[in-house]
């Protein structure tokens, strides 16, 4: 009888633990739904084992585009960022749980969002340094290239000597080639950026 009672007690505790776990998961899902959090639209690229490189001239122009973007975030303004994006560009911020934290559609929304982050840093007298590396580019179609990069961002505050690590993460990007109607010249531009940070919690400081 004692072993039956012990077994029953263990079963009761196990059921209670399962119920508690389900409750936590349900509460987390409810909180995510309430805050508007949804799944990141990042899709896994299968081109890692079979990369189709853009022609050298296109690759150089796209890499320069990425570098100009990072330098503009560190030193520039909307004026420097504006020519880098297509009119229908999108920007998405996700955490390491692949939950979407921010989403902007259209160039004006993207630029306004990025500029608001820069203003916040100016108020705190901080300056950023965006470091991008390990960039892999793959031809995704006619006049379309997809890429992914490792990013590391630090913030230098005026009151301290050593910069503070803001975040590390992955930047998934897509680029498209458009013809400028005024010059009739084809130029690569950023069509979408999806930043996935390596941590589950995102502090609004720099992107």
Secondary structure, 3 states (H helix, E strand, C coil): CHHHHHHHHHHHHHHHHHHHHHHHHHHHHHHHHHCCCEECCCCCCCHHHCCCCCCHHHHHHHHHHHHHHHHHHHHCCHHHHHCCEEEEEEEEEECCCCEEEEEEECHHHHHHHHHHHHHHHHHCCEEEEEEEEEEEEEEEECCEEEEEEEEEEEEEECCCCCCEEEEEEEEEEEEEEEECCCCCCEEEEEEEEEEEECCCCCCCCCC
